[in-house]
Amino acid sequence: MRTKLLTALAALAASGFLYGSVAAQTNTAPSGDPKHGYAVYVVQGCYECHGYQGQGNGRRGQGGGGGDVGPIIAPKPPAWASFVKQVRTPRQIMPTYSTNILSDKDAADIYAYLLSIPDAKDPKAIPLLNGVTLTPTGAIAR
Amino acid sequence: MGKKRSGGVDRRSFLAGIGAAGAATVAVAKPGEAQTAEKAIAPKSAAEARLLAQAETAQTQSAQVQFQSVPEGTVRNPGSDFMIDCMREVGIEYVAAIPGSTFRGLQESVIAFEGRKPEWITVTHEEISGAMAHGYYKASGKPMALMVHNSVGTQHAAMSVYDAWADRAPMMILTGNYADATQRMAGAEWYHSKVDDAEMLRGMLKYDDQPASLQHFEESIMRGAGLMMTPPMGPIFIVADQKLQEDGFAQFPKMRKFVAPTPPVADPNAVAQIAKMLVAAKNPVIVVDRSTRSQTDVQNLVKLAELLQAPVVDKLGRLNFPTNHYLWSPLPVVASADVILALDVGDLFGTVAEVADNRARRTVSRIKDGTTVIAIDSELLIPGGNYQDKQRFYQADLPVAGDSAATLPVLIEAVQRAMPDARRNENPQRAEVRKKAWIARRELDLKGAAVGWDSVPISVARMVMETYNAIKPYKWAYVSGSSFQNNWAQRLWDMTDHGHYLGSSGAAGVGYTCGASIGAALAHKGDGTICVSIHGDGDFMMGPGFLWSAAHHKLPLLTVVHNNRAWHNETMFVQVVAGDRDRHPERGRIGTVITEPNIDYAKVAQGFGVYAEGPITQPAQLGPALQRAVAMVRSGHPALVDVVSQPR
């Protein structure tokens, strides 16, 4: 009986019917191949909204005047469970990726790619960004 | 006066011919206008006196005169001369067109007089001429005209007219037609005629007419110009009958002096009520879109915001508020508002709520229950119809019909009167909160821009910042839309002047940037401004001939091609739909990308006679290429840099 139940659960999980998939049930990222992950990231079109480096619109989260594309997802991607949940059952505007389209292994490989992206430079080390105004104008009118 | 006429007999040579040998020529001034240094001559005979008197009392700049010694059958005082005088009288300085025989008389009347306004601007497509007038207005504040071939040219122009209509921008569109069908030749003149010429554009026009006489034409132009320039502004369409254009007239009708109407100011009682509501609010927020038309208006808006210490959300229909002001705020700030003042916000519903792009299409509010929404909106003064540019209806708590820019000065005074000292004393504390929020946001944006800074393809943030670095030593104007570049310019540039940003197309019509960018560059020709257009490749391909016009007319335009090799918005849309259907999203690129072969935009530009570099694929190459391109623009020629870049 127990075996049958597990088999049924596994089948449901494989179909993506359960909460995302089995992978989503753990917050520990499985090991993945970042090189293959990059290839999948490009083929599946993740770059279209998040950029090739995961830079997205330059903001984490929604809103903020950053245009209508996806947020930053690298470096430091969201936790694995959140990542998989968003991939399988996205909030806001994002394509749904079921396991028919993106296997758990491919998702793990993408995640490994995002983890492999090094931290961005400090903006102060980039001359064109270091020169950007950080002191606003304005006053109190009477 | 005294303009050269290329070919034929002009009034200068005629009058010189009838005057005494060696005598000066006569300059006929427009009523009320000082004559030039050329002095009137004394008549030598009664016949000559009659002719001179006729010339001097003429009511128009064309000042119709009787010609001598011209071949029999010569058309004297063609009606199109008077028509062009009417256009000049209402302030038209440029006419853009690709030639079309239905307005050939008008064209000849423009080009015959060298150095006289309006000047002829040659374009390669009617959609470019429409968008050019649109961009010219937003950069100069002045209307421009375009002439379109009847039927076929009007069809070509239609999308650009719709963009201008939705963006509340004026333009004067003229076409020609033989209203008397018995005058038409067989073939093209029939194909290029309609019973109702304006019909296909009528849903996006403030006014149209098909005048049957020159006097009627003058009245149509005067009435149309007044409507076109009264907020909310919009395109007008006038049909110049070909017989009227090409026939000669013994006497032109009287032309009046054009006086532009004043804009509609909101009801003063309503303004007083608004002031009280704003002063009483704990968290007032101002939202703007197409709310200003000049730097004075921007300064007025700054003053209102600083009086209230209210954050300002600029929806970027124009540059309404300086991006480096600490009250400049992103849209989500409306969630904290208890009172929202919306000033000519085209999409009020989209300001306070959204319908997400998903299968559910649920309406989600951006604001909390009980938020009071005040709208001063000139949209209430014009009808809507077939085209749905008015966006979804939202019932404001206090809707007030009127033009925001014209109302701002009286609203400022009303707020000053209504504000008690206790409220005024809160402002320093409010200012501190807003300054901290502005700085935190900019620091976040800097960190975001740094991600992928050295990546290949070149990141959009880097492309935008390299562009800024190249132009900021000079006067500059960002003349394309910015949303497809994640609004990096508004997030990191110091955009302080109304002319620093012109907004986008209005109706999201792809191809707008081609014409609009050269229209803006025409407005800035000779004033030392570098006009920069960060131009999506998909938009570029709708009308690449704009580059030829830029080269031909020596327009100060730097085109930076945001070459993501796609109509990328659509790539994302199709990808989402594929995901909904559990199909492979990667197939969403079929039909939405521009590859195999990749387009070499630098070569395209060079073919049109424009200095160009690219494709630039390495980030380190971009800055030097832009510097060289800016140097070319500063020398009076357009330039293009093709940047192979990330999608967004």
Interface residues (C-beta under 8 A of the other chain):
Chain A: V43 Q44 G45 Y47 E48 C49 G51 Y52 Q53 G54 Q55 G56 N57 G58 R59 G63 G64 G65 G66 G67 D68 V69 I72 A74 P75 P90 Q92 I93 M94 P95 T96 Y97 S98 N100 I101 A120 K121 D122 P123 I126 L128 L129 G131 V132 T133 L134 T135 P136 T137 G138 A139 I140 A141 R142
Chain B: V302 K303 E306 L307 Q309 P322 N324 H325 Y326 L327 W328 P330 L331 P332 A356 D357 N358 Q416 R424 N427 P428 A431 R434 K435 W438 I439 R441 R442 E443 L444 D445 L446 K447 G448 A449 A450 V451 G452 W453 S455 P457 S459 V460 A461 R462 M465 E466 Y468 N469 S483 F484 Q485 N486 N487 W488 Q490 R491 L492 D494 T496 H568 T571 M572 Q575 V576 A578 G579 D580 D582 R583 H584 P585 E586 G588 R589 Q646 P647 R648
